[in-house]
Amino acid sequence: MTRFTVLVAAPQTHSSVHTAALRAAAEVATRAGVTSRPELIDLAELGPDLLNESSDAVAEALDRIQRSDVLLVASPQVHGTYTGLLKVFLDRLPELGLGHTVAVPLAVVEDLRNSRGIEEDLRILLADLGAWVAEPGLILATDETRQPESVVRAWADVAAPGLREAVSVAA
C-alpha cells in the first residue's frame, strides 16, 4: 500500500493552506492511483516542540515523513519563500531522508506574479533531501484556497502522468 502524507507548514492550525492541501491531496491520490487515505501532519500543531531535540511528537512526524511514498508539502509564501516552520522541521531529516519519496510542492501566494521563487525554493529543498519532485509544482493564490478544485484539477491534468509513473516506481 502506498503511504501518502500531507505536510502543512502554515503558522496557524487548520488554516486555508491546510484546507487546500487536503483537497489537493485528494486529487493527487485519484490521479496517481493512490488508494490509501493521506495522513496529515500540521506543523503548527507541533509549535515549540519543533525546536525541542527530544520531542517524541516531532520524532514521530519525522519518521512518518521518511516512510512516505508520496509527500504533499504545502506552505504559504512568507518573505518570498516557504515558512520557517518547514525549514526547522525538514532540517531535522538526515541527508537524502526523502530518498524514496515522490514529493508534491504546493505553494500558496498572495500575488501569482511573485510565485516563481517559492515553487523553485520548495522544489530545491525537497530535491536536496532526495525526493523525486512533481513537475510542475502547484501554486494557488490565497483567494483560491477556499475552493481550489478547478486550479488543482488543471494542475493535475498536467502533472498526473509523471505522478502516476513516479508513484508506481516508489510504492
N, C-alpha and C positions, 0 to 999 in steps of 0.2 A: 504494500500500500504506500502511496506517495504521501510523504509528510509535508504539509503546507503550513507555513507560519506567516502571519501578518504582524509586522513590527511598526508600531505607530510612534513617531518621535515628536509629537506636538507637546508643548509645555503644559497644556491643560488636559485633564482626563475627559473622555467622551466628547471630544471636540468635533468640529465639522471635518477635520482631517481624518479622524477616527471613522466617522460615518462613511466618508468617501472611500477610504481604504477597504472597508468591509464590502462595499458594493463593487469596487474594482476587483477584489479577490474572488467574488462570486463569478464575475465574468471571466477572469483568468482561469479559474478552475474549469468552467464549462468549456472554454475554447481549447485549453491544454489537455483536456481529458482527465483532470484530477477529480477523483470521486470522493476523497476524504474531505471532511469539513476542516477549514483552516483554524488553527489555534491562533489566539490573539495575545500579543504582548504589547501593552501600552506603557511606554517608558515613564509617562507622567505618574503612573501609579507606583512606580519604584522610587520616585523622588530622591531624597537624600541618600537612600541606600546605594544609589549608583556610585557614590564616592566611597562607600564602605567596602574595603577589600574582602571582608569576611561575611558579607551579606549572603545568606542562603537563597533569598529570593532572586538576587542578581545572578548568582551562580547557576540556579535552575534555569533562568531565562537564557543565559549564555549557552547552556547545554542544549536547550530546545532549539536555539538558532543553529547550532552546529549540526544537529541531527536532521535539520530540514532539507528536503529535496527542493522545495520551492519556497522562496522568501520574498514577500512583497514588502518593501521598505517605503513607508510614507512619512514625509517630512514637509512642514511648511518652510517657506523661504524666510530666513532670518539673516539680516545683514548680508544679503546676496548669496547665501549658501544654506546648507542644511543646519539643523539645530545643534547646539552644544550637547543636548541630551544624547543625541545619536552618536556624536563623536566620542563622548565619555564612555558610552556603552560599548561601542564597537572597538574602541582602543583596548578593551579587556580580552578580545579574542586573540588567539595565537596567530602567528603568521600563517597565511593560507587556511585560516579557520573556516572558510566557506568554500573550500576546495571542491566539493561535490554538489554545490548548490546552484540552482537556477535562480537568479535574483531579478526582481522587477522593481525598478525605481519609480516612485510616484512622488512628484513634487507639486506642492500647492503654492501658488504665487499670487501676489496682489495684481501684478500687471504682466500679462503674457509677453510683452515686449522685452521684459527683463528676465525671462525664464531660462535662457540657454545656460547660464552659469551653474545654477543648482542642478540641472539634469546632468551636466557634464561632471560636476563635483561628486554627485551620488554615484554615477557610473564608475568613475575612477576609484572612489573609496571601495565600492563593492568588488571591483575587479582586482584591486590590490590585495583584497582578502581572499582571492582565489575563485570567486564566483564567476559563472558564465552570466553575463548581464543582458537582459532582454533589450532588443534594439527595435524601435526607439523606446525610450522611457516614456512614462505617462505624465503629462503636465496638465494640471487643472488650475483654472483661475479660481480665486476664493469664492466668487459668486456661483461657481459651478459645483461646489462641494455638496450642497444640499440635494441636488438632483444631477449627479454626474453621469447617469446612464448613457445618454447619447454620445458624449465625448468618449466615455470608456469603450462603448461599442465600436466607434470609429477607430480608436486606437487599436482595439483588439483585432479588427479586420486586418490591420497591417502587421501586428506583432504575432498573431496566432500561429502561423506556420512555423516560425522559428521556435516559439514557445513549445509547441507540440513535440517537435523534434528534440529539443533540449531536455524536456521533461521525460521523454521516453528513454533517453540515454541516462539521465540522472537517477531515475527511480530503480 
